[in-house]
């Protein structure tokens, strides 16, 4: 989830995300993000958790804590 949220909210590239999360390459970041999207399609509870985090971050980024 972290990699997906960094990509969406911080507008940083996959190589940069890889460096931040332990030095993995951009293709590993891409695969992890893809796996997350697939899992969220199969697991409604995971999708719900992700959406809650996303919504909270959007509120924080708009100053609506």
CHARMM internal coordinates of N, CA and C (Angstrom, degrees):
IC EDIT
DIST 1 N 1 CA 1.4434
DIST 1 CA 1 C 1.5229
ANGL 1 N 1 CA 1 C 110.96
DIST 1 C 2 N 1.3247
ANGL 1 CA 1 C 2 N 115.10
DIHE 1 N 1 CA 1 C 2 N -38.57
DIST 2 N 2 CA 1.4621
ANGL 1 C 2 N 2 CA 119.05
DIHE 1 CA 1 C 2 N 2 CA -178.57
DIST 2 CA 2 C 1.5285
ANGL 2 N 2 CA 2 C 111.17
DIHE 1 C 2 N 2 CA 2 C -57.17
DIST 2 C 3 N 1.3203
ANGL 2 CA 2 C 3 N 117.02
DIHE 2 N 2 CA 2 C 3 N -46.41
DIST 3 N 3 CA 1.4595
ANGL 2 C 3 N 3 CA 119.67
DIHE 2 CA 2 C 3 N 3 CA -177.26
DIST 3 CA 3 C 1.5250
ANGL 3 N 3 CA 3 C 111.12
DIHE 2 C 3 N 3 CA 3 C -63.25
DIST 3 C 4 N 1.3146
ANGL 3 CA 3 C 4 N 117.09
DIHE 3 N 3 CA 3 C 4 N -40.88
DIST 4 N 4 CA 1.4699
ANGL 3 C 4 N 4 CA 120.76
DIHE 3 CA 3 C 4 N 4 CA 178.96
DIST 4 CA 4 C 1.5200
ANGL 4 N 4 CA 4 C 110.67
DIHE 3 C 4 N 4 CA 4 C -65.53
DIST 4 C 5 N 1.3135
ANGL 4 CA 4 C 5 N 117.22
DIHE 4 N 4 CA 4 C 5 N -43.99
DIST 5 N 5 CA 1.4620
ANGL 4 C 5 N 5 CA 120.26
DIHE 4 CA 4 C 5 N 5 CA -179.69
DIST 5 CA 5 C 1.5256
ANGL 5 N 5 CA 5 C 112.09
DIHE 4 C 5 N 5 CA 5 C -67.80
DIST 5 C 6 N 1.3299
ANGL 5 CA 5 C 6 N 117.38
DIHE 5 N 5 CA 5 C 6 N -37.69
DIST 6 N 6 CA 1.4678
ANGL 5 C 6 N 6 CA 120.04
DIHE 5 CA 5 C 6 N 6 CA 174.91
DIST 6 CA 6 C 1.5227
ANGL 6 N 6 CA 6 C 110.31
DIHE 5 C 6 N 6 CA 6 C -61.12
DIST 6 C 7 N 1.3196
ANGL 6 CA 6 C 7 N 116.32
DIHE 6 N 6 CA 6 C 7 N -43.27
DIST 7 N 7 CA 1.4557
ANGL 6 C 7 N 7 CA 120.74
DIHE 6 CA 6 C 7 N 7 CA -179.02
DIST 7 CA 7 C 1.5318
ANGL 7 N 7 CA 7 C 110.40
DIHE 6 C 7 N 7 CA 7 C -63.29
DIST 7 C 8 N 1.3262
ANGL 7 CA 7 C 8 N 116.38
DIHE 7 N 7 CA 7 C 8 N -43.89
DIST 8 N 8 CA 1.4634
ANGL 7 C 8 N 8 CA 120.49
DIHE 7 CA 7 C 8 N 8 CA -176.39
DIST 8 CA 8 C 1.5237
ANGL 8 N 8 CA 8 C 113.33
DIHE 7 C 8 N 8 CA 8 C -73.99
DIST 8 C 9 N 1.3319
ANGL 8 CA 8 C 9 N 117.08
DIHE 8 N 8 CA 8 C 9 N -43.09
DIST 9 N 9 CA 1.4652
ANGL 8 C 9 N 9 CA 119.96
DIHE 8 CA 8 C 9 N 9 CA -171.09
DIST 9 CA 9 C 1.5081
ANGL 9 N 9 CA 9 C 114.19
DIHE 8 C 9 N 9 CA 9 C -95.67
DIST 9 C 10 N 1.3048
ANGL 9 CA 9 C 10 N 118.21
DIHE 9 N 9 CA 9 C 10 N -30.43
DIST 10 N 10 CA 1.4659
ANGL 9 C 10 N 10 CA 120.31
DIHE 9 CA 9 C 10 N 10 CA -175.25
DIST 10 CA 10 C 1.5143
ANGL 10 N 10 CA 10 C 113.07
DIHE 9 C 10 N 10 CA 10 C -96.98
DIST 10 C 11 N 1.3191
ANGL 10 CA 10 C 11 N 115.97
DIHE 10 N 10 CA 10 C 11 N -9.76
DIST 11 N 11 CA 1.4698
ANGL 10 C 11 N 11 CA 120.71
DIHE 10 CA 10 C 11 N 11 CA 178.55
DIST 11 CA 11 C 1.5278
ANGL 11 N 11 CA 11 C 111.81
DIHE 10 C 11 N 11 CA 11 C 53.53
DIST 11 C 12 N 1.3325
ANGL 11 CA 11 C 12 N 115.63
DIHE 11 N 11 CA 11 C 12 N 44.32
DIST 12 N 12 CA 1.4605
ANGL 11 C 12 N 12 CA 119.69
DIHE 11 CA 11 C 12 N 12 CA 175.65
DIST 12 CA 12 C 1.5164
ANGL 12 N 12 CA 12 C 108.44
DIHE 11 C 12 N 12 CA 12 C -111.07
DIST 12 C 13 N 1.2909
ANGL 12 CA 12 C 13 N 115.75
DIHE 12 N 12 CA 12 C 13 N 157.59
DIST 13 N 13 CA 1.4583
ANGL 12 C 13 N 13 CA 120.97
DIHE 12 CA 12 C 13 N 13 CA -174.75
DIST 13 CA 13 C 1.5310
ANGL 13 N 13 CA 13 C 111.52
DIHE 12 C 13 N 13 CA 13 C -76.59
DIST 13 C 14 N 1.3115
ANGL 13 CA 13 C 14 N 114.78
DIHE 13 N 13 CA 13 C 14 N 163.22
DIST 14 N 14 CA 1.4598
ANGL 13 C 14 N 14 CA 120.07
DIHE 13 CA 13 C 14 N 14 CA 178.14
DIST 14 CA 14 C 1.5237
ANGL 14 N 14 CA 14 C 112.35
DIHE 13 C 14 N 14 CA 14 C -62.65
DIST 14 C 15 N 1.3310
ANGL 14 CA 14 C 15 N 120.13
DIHE 14 N 14 CA 14 C 15 N -39.06
DIST 15 N 15 CA 1.4690
ANGL 14 C 15 N 15 CA 118.66
DIHE 14 CA 14 C 15 N 15 CA 174.70
DIST 15 CA 15 C 1.5253
ANGL 15 N 15 CA 15 C 112.80
DIHE 14 C 15 N 15 CA 15 C -60.46
DIST 15 C 16 N 1.3378
ANGL 15 CA 15 C 16 N 116.94
DIHE 15 N 15 CA 15 C 16 N -39.45
DIST 16 N 16 CA 1.4666
ANGL 15 C 16 N 16 CA 119.95
DIHE 15 CA 15 C 16 N 16 CA 178.35
DIST 16 CA 16 C 1.5290
ANGL 16 N 16 CA 16 C 110.75
DIHE 15 C 16 N 16 CA 16 C -65.60
DIST 16 C 17 N 1.3153
ANGL 16 CA 16 C 17 N 116.65
DIHE 16 N 16 CA 16 C 17 N -41.15
DIST 17 N 17 CA 1.4659
ANGL 16 C 17 N 17 CA 120.72
DIHE 16 CA 16 C 17 N 17 CA 177.64
DIST 17 CA 17 C 1.5172
ANGL 17 N 17 CA 17 C 109.46
DIHE 16 C 17 N 17 CA 17 C -60.83
DIST 17 C 18 N 1.3150
ANGL 17 CA 17 C 18 N 116.94
DIHE 17 N 17 CA 17 C 18 N -44.09
DIST 18 N 18 CA 1.4610
ANGL 17 C 18 N 18 CA 121.28
DIHE 17 CA 17 C 18 N 18 CA 179.13
DIST 18 CA 18 C 1.5191
ANGL 18 N 18 CA 18 C 112.14
DIHE 17 C 18 N 18 CA 18 C -57.07
DIST 18 C 19 N 1.3187
ANGL 18 CA 18 C 19 N 115.97
DIHE 18 N 18 CA 18 C 19 N -42.69
DIST 19 N 19 CA 1.4741
ANGL 18 C 19 N 19 CA 119.41
DIHE 18 CA 18 C 19 N 19 CA 178.20
DIST 19 CA 19 C 1.5290
ANGL 19 N 19 CA 19 C 110.67
DIHE 18 C 19 N 19 CA 19 C -65.02
DIST 19 C 20 N 1.3224
ANGL 19 CA 19 C 20 N 117.38
DIHE 19 N 19 CA 19 C 20 N -39.46
DIST 20 N 20 CA 1.4641
ANGL 19 C 20 N 20 CA 121.10
DIHE 19 CA 19 C 20 N 20 CA -178.45
DIST 20 CA 20 C 1.5283
ANGL 20 N 20 CA 20 C 113.29
DIHE 19 C 20 N 20 CA 20 C -67.26
DIST 20 C 21 N 1.3185
ANGL 20 CA 20 C 21 N 116.92
DIHE 20 N 20 CA 20 C 21 N -32.42
DIST 21 N 21 CA 1.4706
ANGL 20 C 21 N 21 CA 120.03
DIHE 20 CA 20 C 21 N 21 CA -174.96
DIST 21 CA 21 C 1.5196
ANGL 21 N 21 CA 21 C 112.98
DIHE 20 C 21 N 21 CA 21 C -99.94
DIST 21 C 22 N 1.2886
ANGL 21 CA 21 C 22 N 116.97
DIHE 21 N 21 CA 21 C 22 N 21.25
DIST 22 N 22 CA 1.4539
ANGL 21 C 22 N 22 CA 118.48
DIHE 21 CA 21 C 22 N 22 CA 172.38
DIST 22 CA 22 C 1.5143
ANGL 22 N 22 CA 22 C 116.52
DIHE 21 C 22 N 22 CA 22 C 120.37
DIST 22 C 23 N 1.3049
ANGL 22 CA 22 C 23 N 116.58
DIHE 22 N 22 CA 22 C 23 N 14.96
DIST 23 N 23 CA 1.4553
ANGL 22 C 23 N 23 CA 118.58
DIHE 22 CA 22 C 23 N 23 CA 174.31
DIST 23 CA 23 C 1.5202
ANGL 23 N 23 CA 23 C 115.19
DIHE 22 C 23 N 23 CA 23 C 82.17
DIST 23 C 24 N 1.3323
ANGL 23 CA 23 C 24 N 117.11
DIHE 23 N 23 CA 23 C 24 N 29.87
DIST 24 N 24 CA 1.4675
ANGL 23 C 24 N 24 CA 118.82
DIHE 23 CA 23 C 24 N 24 CA 176.55
DIST 24 CA 24 C 1.5234
ANGL 24 N 24 CA 24 C 108.62
DIHE 23 C 24 N 24 CA 24 C -88.99
DIST 24 C 25 N 1.3120
ANGL 24 CA 24 C 25 N 116.46
DIHE 24 N 24 CA 24 C 25 N 160.20
DIST 25 N 25 CA 1.4610
ANGL 24 C 25 N 25 CA 118.47
DIHE 24 CA 24 C 25 N 25 CA -177.50
DIST 25 CA 25 C 1.5296
ANGL 25 N 25 CA 25 C 110.82
DIHE 24 C 25 N 25 CA 25 C -85.25
DIST 25 C 26 N 1.3311
ANGL 25 CA 25 C 26 N 115.32
DIHE 25 N 25 CA 25 C 26 N 168.73
DIST 26 N 26 CA 1.4619
ANGL 25 C 26 N 26 CA 120.60
DIHE 25 CA 25 C 26 N 26 CA -173.58
DIST 26 CA 26 C 1.5127
ANGL 26 N 26 CA 26 C 112.97
DIHE 25 C 26 N 26 CA 26 C -62.93
DIST 26 C 27 N 1.3305
ANGL 26 CA 26 C 27 N 117.72
DIHE 26 N 26 CA 26 C 27 N -31.89
DIST 27 N 27 CA 1.4678
ANGL 26 C 27 N 27 CA 118.92
DIHE 26 CA 26 C 27 N 27 CA -179.29
DIST 27 CA 27 C 1.5261
ANGL 27 N 27 CA 27 C 111.01
DIHE 26 C 27 N 27 CA 27 C -69.53
DIST 27 C 28 N 1.3276
ANGL 27 CA 27 C 28 N 117.59
DIHE 27 N 27 CA 27 C 28 N -32.31
DIST 28 N 28 CA 1.4665
ANGL 27 C 28 N 28 CA 120.68
DIHE 27 CA 27 C 28 N 28 CA 175.93
DIST 28 CA 28 C 1.5291
ANGL 28 N 28 CA 28 C 110.15
DIHE 27 C 28 N 28 CA 28 C -67.99
DIST 28 C 29 N 1.3120
ANGL 28 CA 28 C 29 N 117.08
DIHE 28 N 28 CA 28 C 29 N -36.74
DIST 29 N 29 CA 1.4607
ANGL 28 C 29 N 29 CA 120.89
DIHE 28 CA 28 C 29 N 29 CA 176.12
DIST 29 CA 29 C 1.5263
ANGL 29 N 29 CA 29 C 109.21
DIHE 28 C 29 N 29 CA 29 C -64.69
DIST 29 C 30 N 1.3032
ANGL 29 CA 29 C 30 N 116.33
DIHE 29 N 29 CA 29 C 30 N -45.65
DIST 30 N 30 CA 1.4604
ANGL 29 C 30 N 30 CA 120.78
DIHE 29 CA 29 C 30 N 30 CA 179.51
DIST 30 CA 30 C 1.5265
ANGL 30 N 30 CA 30 C 111.36
DIHE 29 C 30 N 30 CA 30 C -59.78
DIST 30 C 31 N 1.3235
ANGL 30 CA 30 C 31 N 116.65
DIHE 30 N 30 CA 30 C 31 N -44.77
DIST 31 N 31 CA 1.4748
ANGL 30 C 31 N 31 CA 120.36
DIHE 30 CA 30 C 31 N 31 CA 179.57
DIST 31 CA 31 C 1.5213
ANGL 31 N 31 CA 31 C 111.00
DIHE 30 C 31 N 31 CA 31 C -64.53
DIST 31 C 32 N 1.3256
ANGL 31 CA 31 C 32 N 117.51
DIHE 31 N 31 CA 31 C 32 N -40.66
DIST 32 N 32 CA 1.4666
ANGL 31 C 32 N 32 CA 121.09
DIHE 31 CA 31 C 32 N 32 CA 179.74
DIST 32 CA 32 C 1.5291
ANGL 32 N 32 CA 32 C 110.47
DIHE 31 C 32 N 32 CA 32 C -63.99
DIST 32 C 33 N 1.3036
ANGL 32 CA 32 C 33 N 116.83
DIHE 32 N 32 CA 32 C 33 N -42.09
DIST 33 N 33 CA 1.4643
ANGL 32 C 33 N 33 CA 120.09
DIHE 32 CA 32 C 33 N 33 CA 178.48
DIST 33 CA 33 C 1.5202
ANGL 33 N 33 CA 33 C 110.99
DIHE 32 C 33 N 33 CA 33 C -65.64
DIST 33 C 34 N 1.3119
ANGL 33 CA 33 C 34 N 116.38
DIHE 33 N 33 CA 33 C 34 N -39.02
DIST 34 N 34 CA 1.4607
ANGL 33 C 34 N 34 CA 120.83
DIHE 33 CA 33 C 34 N 34 CA 177.91
DIST 34 CA 34 C 1.5310
ANGL 34 N 34 CA 34 C 111.15
DIHE 33 C 34 N 34 CA 34 C -65.19
DIST 34 C 35 N 1.3299
ANGL 34 CA 34 C 35 N 116.22
DIHE 34 N 34 CA 34 C 35 N -42.91
DIST 35 N 35 CA 1.4708
ANGL 34 C 35 N 35 CA 119.92
DIHE 34 CA 34 C 35 N 35 CA 178.14
DIST 35 CA 35 C 1.5242
ANGL 35 N 35 CA 35 C 110.88
DIHE 34 C 35 N 35 CA 35 C -62.60
DIST 35 C 36 N 1.3150
ANGL 35 CA 35 C 36 N 117.19
DIHE 35 N 35 CA 35 C 36 N -39.17
DIST 36 N 36 CA 1.4613
ANGL 35 C 36 N 36 CA 120.35
DIHE 35 CA 35 C 36 N 36 CA 178.08
DIST 36 CA 36 C 1.5295
ANGL 36 N 36 CA 36 C 110.19
DIHE 35 C 36 N 36 CA 36 C -61.41
DIST 36 C 37 N 1.3194
ANGL 36 CA 36 C 37 N 117.13
DIHE 36 N 36 CA 36 C 37 N -46.94
DIST 37 N 37 CA 1.4693
ANGL 36 C 37 N 37 CA 119.72
DIHE 36 CA 36 C 37 N 37 CA 179.36
DIST 37 CA 37 C 1.5247
ANGL 37 N 37 CA 37 C 111.01
DIHE 36 C 37 N 37 CA 37 C -59.87
DIST 37 C 38 N 1.3225
ANGL 37 CA 37 C 38 N 117.36
DIHE 37 N 37 CA 37 C 38 N -41.71
DIST 38 N 38 CA 1.4687
ANGL 37 C 38 N 38 CA 120.91
DIHE 37 CA 37 C 38 N 38 CA 178.45
DIST 38 CA 38 C 1.5246
ANGL 38 N 38 CA 38 C 111.28
DIHE 37 C 38 N 38 CA 38 C -63.45
DIST 38 C 39 N 1.3257
ANGL 38 CA 38 C 39 N 115.93
DIHE 38 N 38 CA 38 C 39 N -44.84
DIST 39 N 39 CA 1.4694
ANGL 38 C 39 N 39 CA 119.73
DIHE 38 CA 38 C 39 N 39 CA 179.76
DIST 39 CA 39 C 1.5194
ANGL 39 N 39 CA 39 C 111.33
DIHE 38 C 39 N 39 CA 39 C -63.42
DIST 39 C 40 N 1.3286
ANGL 39 CA 39 C 40 N 116.55
DIHE 39 N 39 CA 39 C 40 N -38.41
DIST 40 N 40 CA 1.4602
ANGL 39 C 40 N 40 CA 119.21
DIHE 39 CA 39 C 40 N 40 CA -179.76
DIST 40 CA 40 C 1.5253
ANGL 40 N 40 CA 40 C 111.35
DIHE 39 C 40 N 40 CA 40 C -65.29
DIST 40 C 41 N 1.3182
ANGL 40 CA 40 C 41 N 117.64
DIHE 40 N 40 CA 40 C 41 N -30.30
DIST 41 N 41 CA 1.4649
ANGL 40 C 41 N 41 CA 120.93
DIHE 40 CA 40 C 41 N 41 CA 176.11
DIST 41 CA 41 C 1.5262
ANGL 41 N 41 CA 41 C 111.10
DIHE 40 C 41 N 41 CA 41 C -67.74
DIST 41 C 42 N 1.3284
ANGL 41 CA 41 C 42 N 117.13
DIHE 41 N 41 CA 41 C 42 N -34.48
DIST 42 N 42 CA 1.4615
ANGL 41 C 42 N 42 CA 121.98
DIHE 41 CA 41 C 42 N 42 CA -177.34
DIST 42 CA 42 C 1.5159
ANGL 42 N 42 CA 42 C 113.69
DIHE 41 C 42 N 42 CA 42 C -89.48
DIST 42 C 43 N 1.3342
ANGL 42 CA 42 C 43 N 116.81
DIHE 42 N 42 CA 42 C 43 N -24.55
DIST 43 N 43 CA 1.4563
ANGL 42 C 43 N 43 CA 121.18
DIHE 42 CA 42 C 43 N 43 CA -172.79
DIST 43 CA 43 C 1.5359
ANGL 43 N 43 CA 43 C 110.40
DIHE 42 C 43 N 43 CA 43 C -121.89
DIST 43 C 44 N 1.3120
ANGL 43 CA 43 C 44 N 116.47
DIHE 43 N 43 CA 43 C 44 N 97.35
DIST 44 N 44 CA 1.4693
ANGL 43 C 44 N 44 CA 119.83
DIHE 43 CA 43 C 44 N 44 CA -178.10
DIST 44 CA 44 C 1.5291
ANGL 44 N 44 CA 44 C 113.64
DIHE 43 C 44 N 44 CA 44 C -58.28
DIST 44 C 45 N 1.3321
ANGL 44 CA 44 C 45 N 117.81
DIHE 44 N 44 CA 44 C 45 N -34.70
DIST 45 N 45 CA 1.4611
ANGL 44 C 45 N 45 CA 119.98
DIHE 44 CA 44 C 45 N 45 CA -179.72
DIST 45 CA 45 C 1.5294
ANGL 45 N 45 CA 45 C 111.18
DIHE 44 C 45 N 45 CA 45 C -65.49
DIST 45 C 46 N 1.3156
ANGL 45 CA 45 C 46 N 116.97
DIHE 45 N 45 CA 45 C 46 N -39.70
DIST 46 N 46 CA 1.4621
ANGL 45 C 46 N 46 CA 120.84
DIHE 45 CA 45 C 46 N 46 CA 176.51
DIST 46 CA 46 C 1.5230
ANGL 46 N 46 CA 46 C 110.02
DIHE 45 C 46 N 46 CA 46 C -64.05
DIST 46 C 47 N 1.3169
ANGL 46 CA 46 C 47 N 116.90
DIHE 46 N 46 CA 46 C 47 N -43.49
DIST 47 N 47 CA 1.4705
ANGL 46 C 47 N 47 CA 121.42
DIHE 46 CA 46 C 47 N 47 CA 177.81
DIST 47 CA 47 C 1.5335
ANGL 47 N 47 CA 47 C 109.87
DIHE 46 C 47 N 47 CA 47 C -59.16
DIST 47 C 48 N 1.3180
ANGL 47 CA 47 C 48 N 116.87
DIHE 47 N 47 CA 47 C 48 N -42.82
DIST 48 N 48 CA 1.4591
ANGL 47 C 48 N 48 CA 121.29
DIHE 47 CA 47 C 48 N 48 CA 179.47
DIST 48 CA 48 C 1.5231
ANGL 48 N 48 CA 48 C 110.99
DIHE 47 C 48 N 48 CA 48 C -62.20
DIST 48 C 49 N 1.3261
ANGL 48 CA 48 C 49 N 117.54
DIHE 48 N 48 CA 48 C 49 N -45.86
DIST 49 N 49 CA 1.4653
ANGL 48 C 49 N 49 CA 121.43
DIHE 48 CA 48 C 49 N 49 CA 179.02
DIST 49 CA 49 C 1.5260
ANGL 49 N 49 CA 49 C 110.97
DIHE 48 C 49 N 49 CA 49 C -61.18
DIST 49 C 50 N 1.3362
ANGL 49 CA 49 C 50 N 115.81
DIHE 49 N 49 CA 49 C 50 N -44.08
DIST 50 N 50 CA 1.4629
ANGL 49 C 50 N 50 CA 120.19
DIHE 49 CA 49 C 50 N 50 CA 179.78
DIST 50 CA 50 C 1.5247
ANGL 50 N 50 CA 50 C 109.95
DIHE 49 C 50 N 50 CA 50 C -62.31
DIST 50 C 51 N 1.3300
ANGL 50 CA 50 C 51 N 116.88
DIHE 50 N 50 CA 50 C 51 N -46.84
DIST 51 N 51 CA 1.4602
ANGL 50 C 51 N 51 CA 120.52
DIHE 50 CA 50 C 51 N 51 CA -178.88
DIST 51 CA 51 C 1.5246
ANGL 51 N 51 CA 51 C 111.61
DIHE 50 C 51 N 51 CA 51 C -61.37
DIST 51 C 52 N 1.3285
ANGL 51 CA 51 C 52 N 116.97
DIHE 51 N 51 CA 51 C 52 N -38.77
DIST 52 N 52 CA 1.4647
ANGL 51 C 52 N 52 CA 120.49
DIHE 51 CA 51 C 52 N 52 CA 177.61
DIST 52 CA 52 C 1.5284
ANGL 52 N 52 CA 52 C 111.29
DIHE 51 C 52 N 52 CA 52 C -62.92
DIST 52 C 53 N 1.3310
ANGL 52 CA 52 C 53 N 116.09
DIHE 52 N 52 CA 52 C 53 N -45.27
DIST 53 N 53 CA 1.4685
ANGL 52 C 53 N 53 CA 119.79
DIHE 52 CA 52 C 53 N 53 CA 177.41
DIST 53 CA 53 C 1.5244
ANGL 53 N 53 CA 53 C 111.33
DIHE 52 C 53 N 53 CA 53 C -61.89
DIST 53 C 54 N 1.3108
ANGL 53 CA 53 C 54 N 115.87
DIHE 53 N 53 CA 53 C 54 N -46.05
DIST 54 N 54 CA 1.4670
ANGL 53 C 54 N 54 CA 121.30
DIHE 53 CA 53 C 54 N 54 CA 179.61
DIST 54 CA 54 C 1.5251
ANGL 54 N 54 CA 54 C 110.41
DIHE 53 C 54 N 54 CA 54 C -58.21
DIST 54 C 55 N 1.3370
ANGL 54 CA 54 C 55 N 116.13
DIHE 54 N 54 CA 54 C 55 N -46.18
DIST 55 N 55 CA 1.4606
ANGL 54 C 55 N 55 CA 120.14
DIHE 54 CA 54 C 55 N 55 CA -178.78
DIST 55 CA 55 C 1.5286
ANGL 55 N 55 CA 55 C 111.59
DIHE 54 C 55 N 55 CA 55 C -63.84
DIST 55 C 56 N 1.3260
ANGL 55 CA 55 C 56 N 116.66
DIHE 55 N 55 CA 55 C 56 N -41.32
DIST 56 N 56 CA 1.4710
ANGL 55 C 56 N 56 CA 120.14
DIHE 55 CA 55 C 56 N 56 CA 178.60
DIST 56 CA 56 C 1.5210
ANGL 56 N 56 CA 56 C 110.91
DIHE 55 C 56 N 56 CA 56 C -63.56
DIST 56 C 57 N 1.3302
ANGL 56 CA 56 C 57 N 117.03
DIHE 56 N 56 CA 56 C 57 N -41.70
DIST 57 N 57 CA 1.4644
ANGL 56 C 57 N 57 CA 120.13
DIHE 56 CA 56 C 57 N 57 CA 179.06
DIST 57 CA 57 C 1.5219
ANGL 57 N 57 CA 57 C 111.30
DIHE 56 C 57 N 57 CA 57 C -66.15
DIST 57 C 58 N 1.3147
ANGL 57 CA 57 C 58 N 116.70
DIHE 57 N 57 CA 57 C 58 N -36.79
DIST 58 N 58 CA 1.4709
ANGL 57 C 58 N 58 CA 119.24
DIHE 57 CA 57 C 58 N 58 CA 177.58
DIST 58 CA 58 C 1.5175
ANGL 58 N 58 CA 58 C 110.35
DIHE 57 C 58 N 58 CA 58 C -63.76
DIST 58 C 59 N 1.3243
ANGL 58 CA 58 C 59 N 117.51
DIHE 58 N 58 CA 58 C 59 N -41.23
DIST 59 N 59 CA 1.4690
ANGL 58 C 59 N 59 CA 120.46
DIHE 58 CA 58 C 59 N 59 CA 178.60
DIST 59 CA 59 C 1.5188
ANGL 59 N 59 CA 59 C 110.69
DIHE 58 C 59 N 59 CA 59 C -63.56
DIST 59 C 60 N 1.3297
ANGL 59 CA 59 C 60 N 116.41
DIHE 59 N 59 CA 59 C 60 N -44.19
DIST 60 N 60 CA 1.4717
ANGL 59 C 60 N 60 CA 120.50
DIHE 59 CA 59 C 60 N 60 CA 179.19
DIST 60 CA 60 C 1.5197
ANGL 60 N 60 CA 60 C 110.16
DIHE 59 C 60 N 60 CA 60 C -61.96
DIST 60 C 61 N 1.3130
ANGL 60 CA 60 C 61 N 117.16
DIHE 60 N 60 CA 60 C 61 N -42.56
DIST 61 N 61 CA 1.4689
ANGL 60 C 61 N 61 CA 119.99
DIHE 60 CA 60 C 61 N 61 CA -177.41
DIST 61 CA 61 C 1.5267
ANGL 61 N 61 CA 61 C 111.82
DIHE 60 C 61 N 61 CA 61 C -67.63
DIST 61 C 62 N 1.3307
ANGL 61 CA 61 C 62 N 116.34
DIHE 61 N 61 CA 61 C 62 N -22.31
DIST 62 N 62 CA 1.4607
ANGL 61 C 62 N 62 CA 120.47
DIHE 61 CA 61 C 62 N 62 CA 177.19
DIST 62 CA 62 C 1.5189
ANGL 62 N 62 CA 62 C 112.73
DIHE 61 C 62 N 62 CA 62 C -95.79
DIST 62 C 63 N 1.3319
ANGL 62 CA 62 C 63 N 115.77
DIHE 62 N 62 CA 62 C 63 N 0.60
DIST 63 N 63 CA 1.4603
ANGL 62 C 63 N 63 CA 120.43
DIHE 62 CA 62 C 63 N 63 CA 179.47
DIST 63 CA 63 C 1.5130
ANGL 63 N 63 CA 63 C 113.71
DIHE 62 C 63 N 63 CA 63 C 78.61
DIST 63 C 64 N 1.3286
ANGL 63 CA 63 C 64 N 117.57
DIHE 63 N 63 CA 63 C 64 N 22.64
DIST 64 N 64 CA 1.4701
ANGL 63 C 64 N 64 CA 121.98
DIHE 63 CA 63 C 64 N 64 CA -178.02
DIST 64 CA 64 C 1.5295
ANGL 64 N 64 CA 64 C 109.84
DIHE 63 C 64 N 64 CA 64 C -110.38
DIST 64 C 65 N 1.2987
ANGL 64 CA 64 C 65 N 115.79
DIHE 64 N 64 CA 64 C 65 N 65.60
DIST 65 N 65 CA 1.4638
ANGL 64 C 65 N 65 CA 120.02
DIHE 64 CA 64 C 65 N 65 CA -178.15
DIST 65 CA 65 C 1.5085
ANGL 65 N 65 CA 65 C 109.60
DIHE 64 C 65 N 65 CA 65 C -79.27
END
COOR INIT
IC SEED 1 N 1 CA 1 C
IC BUILD
